[in-house]
């Protein structure tokens, strides 16, 4: 419809010549292609198709999901996107009262965003600790001059490093320096820690293997009763947020839309453009229609693999060991073993899929003279079933 409207505007701007011009021929060809595709595809949306819906306001009462939420791995709290960073920082800082070593390691890896600089600093700290453990009798390795160029450039610039040194047993002290008038500040390892070098090794390993503390995407699992609105998705703005660069790109694409319509493009070219458009989504909302018609819903990253959806469904089943298939629109089977992401399958920003038992399982059930149980979910999920509105 948008394409046809653009063509109509073009025709109004240009006076029609007596004979068909080359531009008119091209536009006529484009119009024929649009009509042909509309005839093949039909005007009614096919069940299970994942058309791009309009973004809705978060206050709407009919949103399929209230927004994108995350779970803090330290506290288990469910957070909105704008809350997660501040909450994680607060959780890490509060951890200092119970485990200062672990808290300082989390602070180093989480508060500093430059991963290359973090790695360089962590490797340098590990070298300091290795020297102490390899040469426990040499006093020079137990002292670290804070004004040392390497310390200043690699360690002092990182948040959490001073807390780490103090947590593992270093203390600040002013010490005289040969050939220098005044003293300088050093970190000096306490004698008590030196008597237990294995603790330094343990802390070093903790520091080296640690990862940034990141909130995990909350699936917000919901179960709905059978509904004719299963393929209708009203998504909040979180699913459609664009960066400044993406907004500029959208404006540029709109300004070029009429010009692109005047160029004859193959179906393959249009499909590639559609795929590029689908990559702009960060999240996707997926529903799985179960054998009894109920709908299992969850939120995923658009770049997560299909295997994540299989694991999500399997967690909800009473018999999670039985093999099953997930079918996309048109009955296409999504393979659990393939490393395809949801956006590569066109399952963004939302999609409806169908659950189907593995064919071999159904044959075994029929051979035993039984019928497959239509209620396949865990009882606690069924107890929280909702109506899709």
N, C-alpha and C positions, 0 to 999 in steps of 0.2 A: 504493500500500500504506500509506504514511504517513497519507494522507487517510482511508482506510478505518479505520485504527486510531484516529485521532482521533475519528471519528464514533462508534465503538464505545464509547470512553471517555465521550463525552457522554451516550450512551444509558444507560450504567450509573449515571451521576450523577443522572439525572432519572427519576422514576417515570413509567411509561407511563400515559397517560390512556385512558379507554375509547374516546373518539373521537379522530380524528386532529386534533392541534393545528396551528396555522400553522407553528410551528418544526419540527414533525415533517414537515410537507409540504415545507418548504424542504430539510430534510436528505434526504428521499427523492428530491427532484429532483437534489440534488448527487450522491447515490449513483448515480442513473441516468446522469448525465453522465459520472461516472468510469468506470462499466461500459461505456458506449458508446464512450468514447475508448480504453479498454483493448482493446475488441473490434476497433476500426478499426486501432489501432496495432499490435496483436498483442503477445504476451508476449515474443517473441524479439527481441533487438536487431537492427536492420537493419544490413547491412554498410555501414561508412563513417559510421555515426551518431556524433555527438560528445557522448555522455553524460558527465556530470561524474563522474569517478572519485574515489575517496577519496585523500586525501593520504597519501603513504608516508614512512617514515623514510628519511633520507639513507643509512643504512647498509645498506639492502636491496640484495641482489645482483641483483634483477630490475628495477631502476629503468630506465625508458626513457631517462633522461638523468640524470647524477649530480647535477645542480643547475643553477642559472642562473649562467653565467659571462660575464665581460667581457674585452675586450682593451684594454690600455693603448696609446694612439696614439703614445706616446713611446718605449716600450721593446718593444712587441709582446708583452708577457707576458700570459698568460691568468690571470685573477683571479677569485676568488669574490666574491660581493657584499660581504662584510664586509671584503675586502682592498683594494677598488679605490681608495677615497679616500686611504688612507694611502700606497698605492703611487704614486699620481699626484703627491701632494705631495712624496714623496721623489725622484721622477724630475725634477720641476721644480727642486727645490733643487740636485740634482746637476748640472743644466744650467748653473748659474751659472759653473762653472769653464771652460766652453767658449764660451758666448754669453750674457753677463750682461744684455744689452739684451732679447733674446728671453725669457730666463728671468724677468726682472722683469715684463715684459708679461704672460706667462702667469700669474705669481703674482697680479698685480692682478686679472685677469679670473676666475681660478679660486678663489683663497682667500677672496674677498669675495663673499658670497652675495646681498647686496642689489643687484640689477641696476640699480635706479634710482640708487642712491648711486654705484655704479661709473661709470655713464654721466655723472653730474654731475662726478665727479672727473676722468674722462678728458677731458671737454670743457674743463674748466678748465685742465688741463695743456696741452692743444692750444692754448688761447688764449695761454698764456705763451709757447709756442714760436713761434706766429704773430707775436707782438709783436716777438720777437727778430729773426725773419727779415725783417719789414717795416721795422724801425727798427734796423738793425745798428750805426748810429753812436751811438745813444742808450744811455748806460751804465745808466740806471735800469731798462731792460728786461732787462738781463743779471743783475740781482740780485733774488732772491726772499726776502722776510723770512719766516722760519719762524713767527714769532708773529703774522703777519697773520691777521685773522679769517677771511678767505676760505680761506687755505691750511689753517688749523686745521680748519675745518668741512667742507671738501670733499676735501682731499688727505691731510692728516696722519692721518685716521681710517682710511685704506685701507691694507691690507697690500701691500707691494711698491712703493709710490710712492717711498719714499726710495731704494731700490735702483735704481729707474728713473732718477731724477735723477742719481745718481752714475755710473750706467753710460753715460749719454749725454754726460758731461763736466762736470757741476756739482760743485763742491767747497764744503764748509762752511767758513765764515769768520766771525770776530767783527768787526763793523764798527761805527764810531761812527754815532749817529743824531742828526740836528740837534735841538736843544732837549731833549736827554736826557742825563743824566749818564753812565750806563754804556753799553757796546756791546751790540749784539744779534746773534743768529746769523742768517746769510743763506746761501742757496745762490748761488754766484757761478760763472758760466760761464767756462771756461778760454779763453784767447786762441786756442789751437790749434783748438778746435771752432768758434769764431766765424769763423775763416778758411774754414770749410767749411760754410756754411749749408745746403747740400743734404743733409748727413747729418742735421741736425735735422728737415728736412722728411720724410725717409725714416722716421725713428724715430716721428715724429708719425703718419704714415699707418699704420705697423705697430700703434701703440697704438690707433688709432681703429677699425681693421677686425678686430682680434683678437676671438676668442670664447673662452669658458671651455674648458679642456681636460677633456673628458669621456670616460670609458671607453665603448667601443662594445659593444653586445650581441654576444657570440660566438654564431654560429649553431650551433656544435658539430655540423657536418654528419656524418651517419653513413649508411651504406648497408647494408641488411639483405637477406638472401635472402628469397624468397617464403615467407610464413608465414600459417597460419590465424589467428594472433594479431595480425594487422596492425591491427585496430581496438581492441585492448586497450592501454590506457596506464596505467602505474604511475608517477605523477609524484612528485617530491620536494616537501618542504614549501615550497621557494622559490616554487612556483607558486600557493600557497594562503595566503601570508602576509597577515595582515590588520592594519591599524592599530588603535589603541585605539578610535577612533571607529567603525570597521567592526565591531569585536567587540561594542561596545554595540548597534550597529544589529542585528547578528545575534541577540543576546539578545532585543531588543525584538520582532523578527519572529517568533521562536519562541513568545514569550508570546502573540502575537496570532494564531497559526496556527489554533487551534481556533475562535476568534471569526470568522475569515475564512471558515472552512469552512461556517459557518452562514448565510452570505450568498450568495445566488445570483449568480454572476459569469459573464459571458459568456466565450467562448473568447478573444476579442480582449483582454479585460482580463487574463486569465491569461498570454497571450503577452507583453503589455507588462511584466508583473511579471517574467517569465522574462528578458526582455531587460535589465531593470534589474539582475537578479542577475548576468548575464554580464558586466556592466561592472566588476565588482569585481576582475576578474583583470588583472594587469599583463602577464603573459607567456602565450604559448601554444606548445604543441609540435605541429608539423604533420608529417604523413607524406604522401608522394605515391606512389601505386602506379603503377609504370611498365609499359609494354606486356609486358615479360617477367616481371612479377610482383614484381620487386625493389622495395624500399621506400626512398625517399630521405627522410631526416628532418632537421629543423632547428628551432631555437628562434627565436621572434619576439616582439616587443612586441604585446600585444593590440590596440593602437591603430595599428599599422602598416597601411599600405594593401595591398590584394591585389597590387598591382604588385610589392611586395617579394618575394612568393613566386614570381611569374613570373621575376624576375631571379635568384633563388636557384636555381631549376630550370634556367634557361637556362645558368648558369655551369657546370653539370654535364654538359651535352650535348656530344657530339662535333660535331654540326652545330647551333650555337647560333643560326643565322640562320633556321632553318625554323620557321614558326608552329605553335603548338600551343595546346590548351585544357586547363584544369584544371576538373574536375567535382567538385562537392560531393556529399553524400549525396542519393540520388534522381536523379542525373544533371543537377543544376542547374549550368549553366556559370557560372564566375566570370569576369567581364569584367576584363581587365587595365587597360582605360582608365577604368573607373569609380573614383571616389575613396572607395570603401567600405573601412572598416577591418575587421579580422578579427572584432572583437567585434560589429560591426554585422551581420556575416554569420552570427553564431552559431558561429564557429570557435574558441571558447575553452572550457576551457583546453587542449583538444587536439582534433584532428580528423584523419580519413583522407580524402584526396582522390585522384582518379584522373586520370592523364595520358592525353591523347588528342591524336593528330595532328589538325591542322586538316583539315576535310573536303576542301578544295581540294587540299591536299598529297597526301592519299590518292588522290584521283582522278587526279592527275598520275602518281603512282607506278604505279597500276594501268594507266593508259593506256600507260605505257612497258613494260608486261609484266613488271614486277618486283614483289616483295613488300617491304613495309616491314621494315627490319632491327629485330629485337627487342632487340638490344643497342645502346642509343643513348647510353650514358654514356662518359665519358672513361676510357681504360684505367687511369689511376692510381687512379680511384675504385673500379673493379672489383677492383683488386688488394687493396683494404682492406675488402672486403665481410665482413659479420659475420652471425652467426646471431642471430635475435631470440628471446630467451628470457624 
